Amino acid sequence: MSRTQQDAEARGRLGNALSGIAVAVGCVLFLGGFVWGAVVYQPYTVPTDSMVPTVNVGDRVLAQRMDGDDVRRGDVVIFRDEEWGDLPMIKRVVGVGGDEVACCGDGGRLTVNGKPVDEPYLRAEGPAAETFTAKVPEGHLFLLGDDRRTSLDSRSHLEQAGDGSVPRSAVDGRVDAIAWPLGGGAIDRPAAFAELPGGVSQPGPFRLVVATIAVGVVLILGGAAYGPIAARAARKRSRGTEPARAA
């Protein structure tokens, strides 16, 4: 066997080794991404249209498992409260402990501590013209749906203790993304609430989890394809360099 043929075979073995490493790393990332997502997130199915257009009836959302103490204004949360029927519900946090939430200010906008809040996530038809004022107790959250015309939310419980708010301990998770239908993607934090004291919460790891899984898929497919391609190329180079035999 010539030196050229030996070099070609060596390159083929190296290609197979690199292919195996890529597939192995890809499997680790792919499976690790799914495990990471399963640990961090809990899936829920949206039961009503109260959060249209942010999420629709039947959408599957991913809620980051977290303590209610970490929730901030603008977050969409999954919660369960006995006063609300003791069933998992999804609403948006518009007020936290110490806030005065009222409707309606300039242009029919919601106000928090007297400051009008722009809410681009609301249903296009606009909020219902329902006047109210609520003082949120410490350790509680004031929750509204994004479809203010149909949502049964804190406004429906104003006569209860706490002006319709729920304790932070009732929160099971913060919705970070729509898993189904595909293409729903991450749910961003409203910019208007960032101007209030405490700001908004930081995005969860959803995009990083998805990126980890995607990189794993690319490495698995690329590695699986590279091995045979590299071996075939090495064989062609080997045949192309063989000396011609005498007739």
N, C-alpha and C positions, 0 to 999 in steps of 0.2 A: 504494500500500500504506500502510495506516494505521500510526501509531506503535505501536499495540497489537499489530498483526500482526508488525511488525518485532521487537518485544520477545519475542514468542512464538517466532519463528524463532531469535532469538539464544539463547533458553533451550534450544531444541532442539539447536542446534549445541554449546552448552556441555555438554548431557547426553551427546551423542555423544562429545565429547572426554573427558569424565570416564569414560565407559564404556570407551573405548579405553585410557586410562591404567590403569584398574583391571584390565583383562584383561592388559595388558602386565606390570604388577607381579605379578599372580597367576601368570603363566607363569614369571616369574623365580623366584618363591618355590617354586612347584611343582617345577620342574626342578632348581632349586638344592638343594632338600631331598633329592631323590632322589640327586643327585650327592654331596652331603654324606654321606648315609647309606652310599652305596657306598664312599666313601673311608674312612670310620671303621669300618664294620662288615663282617664276613665271615659269610655264612650257613653253617650246619651242620645236618645232619640227625642227630637223636639215634638211635643204633643199638641201645641196650639199655634195660631198665627199671631200671637201677641208680640213677637219679635221681628215680624216682617218689616223691612226687607233684609235685615241683617242675616236672619236665618228663617227658613220656611218650615211649614208643617212637614214632618217626616224626615227632615235633615238629620244626619248623624253628625254630632259634634264631639270634639275632644276637649274634655275639661281637665286642666291641670290640677292634680290633687294638691290642695294647699289649705292652710289654716285661714279662717276668716279674718284674722288680724292683719294679714298681708294684702287684703283687698283694698282697692282705692277707687275713687270716682272714675266713672267711665268703663269700668270692668263689667263684662257680662258674666254672670255667675249662675251656678246651679245651687239651689238651696232647698231646704225642707223645713217647714215650720208648722206646728200644730194649729196655729190660728188661721193658717192658709190651707188647711186640709191635709197636712202631713204627707204630701206627695212631692216628688222632685219637680221643681219649677225652674224656669229660666227667665231672668230679668236683668236689666242694666242698673248698676249702682249710680245714682245721681247725687246722693248726699251721704255724708258720714257723720259720726258723732259730733255734735256741736253746731252743725249746719242748720240754716233756716232755708228751706226749699219752698219756693212759691211759684205760682202761675197766675197771671201771665204778665211779663214785663214788656219792654219795647218790642213791637212787632210780634207780639204773642209768644215771645220766647220764655222758656223756663229761666228762673233766676235762682242762684245759689248765693246766699249771703248778700243779696241785693245786686249781684253781678249777672247780667243776662248771659246765657250760654248758647252758643251756636251748636245745633245738633243736626249735622248733615246726614246722620244715619236714620233719621225719622222717615216714615212712609211719606211718599211724595205729596199725598193729599193733606199732610200737615196734622198737628196735634189737635185733639178735641179741645174746644174752648171751655175748659173746666177750671174755675177759679178755686184755689186752695192755698193754704199756708201751713207748713208743718215744721216743727222743731224736732230735730233728730237727737235722741238721747245718746250719751256717750256709750260706746260699745255697740252701737246699732247702725243699720244701713237703711237708706230710703231707696226703694226699688221701683222703677217704671219700665213698661214695655216700650219697644220702639214704634209700635202701632198704637198710638195713644187713643185711638177711637174704639178699639176692641179690647185692649189689655185690662185685665183685672189685676191691679197691682196695689202699691201702697195707698193710692188714692181711694181704693175701695175699702180700706181698713183704717181710715183716719179717725174713726170714733173709738178705736181700740187704744189701749195703752201704748205710748210711744209714737202716737200720730201715724200709725200704719207702718212703722219701721220694723225690721226684724233684727234679732241679735246676730252679731258676727259669727257666733258659734253655730248658726244654722247653715252656714255656707259649707258645701261639699267640695266645690272646685270652681275654678275660673275658666271660662270657655276661651280657648286659644285658636281653634281652627274648625273648619267644616271638613269632615272626612268624606262625607257622601251627601250630595252627588260630587263626583270628582271635579276638581277645578275650583272648589269653593275657597280653599286656601286659608291663610291665617286671618284672624280678625284683629284689625289694628286698634290702637288706643285713640280715643277722640282727642284732637289737639286742644279743644276749648278747655277741657278740664286740666290740662297741663299748666294753665296760668293760675290755677287756684292753689292755695297752700297745700303742700304734700304732693302736688303733681300727679302723674299717672304711673301705673305700674310698668315695669319693664317687660318686654315680650318674653314669653316662655321659650323653651328649647325646641318648639315644633319644627321650625325651618332647619335647625341643625340636625334634628333626628331624621328628617326627610333627606337632607343632603348626605348623611351617613349611609342611609339605605341605598340611595342612588349611586354613590361612589362604589359601594359594595357590588351592586349589579354590574356596573361598568367593568370593574376588575374581574368579576367572574366571567362575563361574556368575552371580554378582551383577552383574558388569560387563556380561556379555553380555546379561543380561535388562534392565538399566537403560536402555541406549541406546534400544531400540525403545519401551519404556514412556514414557520422557521425551519422545521425538519424538511419540508418539501423543497424550500429554497436551498438548503444545504446539499440535498441530493442532486439538484440541478447543477449547482456549482461544481460538485464532485465529478459528475458525468462530463461536464463541459471542459474539464481540465485533464481528462484521461488522455494519454498519448495515443496517437493513431498506430494501429498494428500493421505490420508489413503484410502485403497480400501473399 
